Amino acid sequence: MERTWFRMAARLASDEEGFSLIEAMMAAFVLAVGAFAIIQALGFSLTSTGLSRQRQSAGAILNQEIELARGLNYSNIGLAETPDQLPKSTDPTNPDFWFSSDGTQYDPDGTGTDFGYETLITNQAAPNLPHGPQTVTKSNTTFKVYDYVTWVDLPGLSGVQDAKRLTVVVTWTALDTHTTQHVSANTIFSSGVIAVSTAGSGSNSPPNVSCPTSTTSGLTANFTAVASDPDSGDAISQYDWDFGDSTTGTTTTPQATHTYASMGTYTVTVVVHDTHSASASTAALGCSVSVAAPSPTPTGDTQAPAGSIVLNSGDTYAKSTQLTITVTATDDVAVTQMAFTTDPSNFGAYVAYAATAQYTVPVGDGTKTVYARFTDAVGNVSTVVSDTIILDTVAPSAPTGLTATRDNNHKSTTLSWNAVSAPDLAGYAVYRLTGTSGTSFVQVTCSFVYGLPTECDDTGETNHISYTFYVVATDLAGNLSAASNQVQV
């Protein structure tokens, strides 16, 4: 064919007239091959452009879905569906394939490694996100949009379920291979809760919080905050409540009562503060309460409840203003509510009856009296009962003049110090360090000399080993003094 082409060109150059039949057929074949190559190249170019536009459109839909979610409040970031509406798919090209088998967890990247399974968040406050798939058509391509919302634990924050992760997946059918393609993206929504540290030499951890417990009576809900402070000597000082119906409140005890205007399910948030200004919130936990129309009250009940309380299991002293109250009450029908105060002329709000309660007395050392009363379902009120405890938050002064004399066999040491003057002194504790430097002191059992509470013998020592001692005083409330001077033997 190549030689024929050159002969045709030579004849044209020499002005020879006419072509043979074979030459004409070869010329047509060459032209057809060239046209086919051009058409193939043009088709490949159009397909490549179409694929690129498909992926660009998918990315735009992805970003738009995330921006729509950013317009929701934190409490609304969740799925409208329930776990039974989110079955696991058996098709690996379907993003629902990444569900756990029970439909309660989801793997945000579908690999099982980068994130792993995280718990799905469903039935949040409306308006919330539809799981999908939602369909969006652009040009000649139909895209499917899936939303997934899961709890995520952020590093550096205590507890679990610190924030929410939104995963958006967009799928479509590719023009060239007709297979399912997808793009996905993740974004984190945070409640804004951070740990707050106190100024000074030490650090202060925020309280540990869980969803408050609740009981309901008609449209009235009685809450008890669930919180503890991990710092020694610290205590919970304040509870800020958001009852989910645009009503807020503040209490100094874990209990709170709120009456809703209508039946329904409400998101309840409590922010817990300690005495050193650190705080923690339950906002990321999705706590809620459901209330309904009041039930008919029993009639013919005229008997008032009767009860009693015990502070801190009957202890005489307390070193913290936060007390544990053990409650015992009876009624011929049922005891429904209780209230506490340190001023019998001004009781606090009623809370749901329970066997125990946390109550914070006013600061200031001395005898504290806590009063209680109880009601039943028709409003019969008990007589006021009370119990007392002595609040002692001041530690004794440190012992002075500590001396140590080691026995000749070097297996025991006699310790002696000056007595501490305190009306509620409970005794002394001896601490020992093996060696002459370091901080690993441990309390030892020192055999006190009869009649001499400021002199004792530390036995069980090892010859040729040095020891360091100090002594502290303790009072009946459990407060420990600062350390005495240190001595070495």
Salt bridges, closest charged atoms under 4 A:
GLU16 OE1 - ARG11 NE 3.12
GLU23 OE1 - ARG11 NH1 2.83
GLU67 OE2 - ARG70 NE 3.44
ASP96 OD1 - HIS131 NE2 3.03
GLU118 OE2 - ARG165 NH2 2.78
ASP234 OD2 - HIS276 ND1 3.17
ASP240 OD2 - HIS273 NE2 2.71
ASP245 OD2 - HIS258 NE2 2.91
ASP458 OD2 - ARG432 NH1 2.79
GLU461 OE1 - ARG406 NE 3.26
